[in-house]
Amino acid sequence: MRPRPRRARTPFALRAAERATGIRIDPAHRRPALQLPSPGTRMIAEGGRWGLVLGGGGVLGAAWLIGALTALEEARGIDARDADLIISTSAGSVIGALLAAGVSVAEQREQQLGAETPFGLRIRDSFDPDRPVGGSAPPLPRLRPGGTSMLRNNRRSLHELPFITVLAGLAPIGRQPMDGVRALIEAAVPAGQWLPHDRYRAVALDYSSGRRVMFGAPGAPVVGLSDAVLASCAIPGWFQPVDLLGRRYVDGGMWSNSNADLAAGAGLDEVFVLAPMFSASYDEPDDWRDRTERRVRVASTRRVINEARRVQRAGSTVTVLGPGPDDLRLIGHNLMAPSRRRLVLRSAVRSGRTALDDPAVPPDE
């Protein structure tokens, strides 16, 4: 008998995209942006209220965000500093805080690319963009769980917490300080002070209760802007938890990479979710570490889409943008490696222009 011909295996990139988005992907038209329309929303040009959600993603995620914001400003003719609301997590908190303090996308971009800018000159002696948080690997952490109080306080309801939150509780206590990030933010807003308006939010995780805290929101603990940003960035096992007003906080990405659902009900016509850990379109990596990162990315993408649909159902048109295949090839598997940040930034500008020009519109659920 002649052997049966083997069925061609679907490429990794298509399998990953379809698992992440739940959408049947056309191989000839893979797009790294999704748009979830909501009838009756006003366009920005018509005076509609709009907001930004800036997700986490390490050093390379911050570089990608600046490139994506550059593309968004060009595509929509807006200035990101004019957003009616900025909800940010982890690396997104750094970029969002600078925007809210008046540091433009263009100035952040030029500073990342090595050009001299007025803001760059102010931070020249206190912040090194090539070593923003130390090296590309963390110092050896203290080998005991950092969130034992969180696990103990939620022992009867751990199943109600996101899986990554439970992992955060089990992670060891990090040792790396974030002096450079603090200096960066305090060059824009002095220590202990907040912004003169209430449009900025930084999401962190309360390391005792296991619940999200949105610094800057009504009813949230009142802290300085730099403290809020550091709390939002404190990755368990890497950075030191941040002690504020008698409580410890860690990275808000330990609840969700984007926390986009917090924009639901905010009265926004349009919401732009820029999430470095979201991808609707993938590459074909050979390295097993890159493929592992992509599988983690698939799970993160599913969560971002679910959160974006909550915002859509609350009455906002939502556009979600993440790294595309070209960006992913440059990002690799270590988002904390600063040596590739300029390449990632430039790639994000190019891929963002293409994606925002023609985003995919998935079918209603």
Secondary structure, 3 states (H helix, E strand, C coil): CCCCCCCCCCCHHHHHHHHHHCCCCCCCCCCCEEEECCCCCCCHHHCCCEEEEECCCHHHHHHHHHHHHHHHHHHHCCCHHHCCEEEEECHHHHHHHHHHCCCCHHHHHHHHCCCCCHHHHHHCCCCCCCCCCCCCCCCCCEEEECCHHHHHHCCCCHHHCCHHHHHHHHCEECCECCHHHHHHHHCCCCCCCCCCCCCEEEEEEECCCCCEEEECCCCCCCCCHHHHHHHHHCCCCCECCEEECCEEEEEHHHCCCCCHHHHCCCCCCEEEEECCCCCCCCCCCCCHHHHHHHHHHHHHHHHHHHHHHHHHHCCCEEEEECCCHHHHHHHCCCCCCHHHHHHHHHHHHHHHHHHHHCCECCCCC
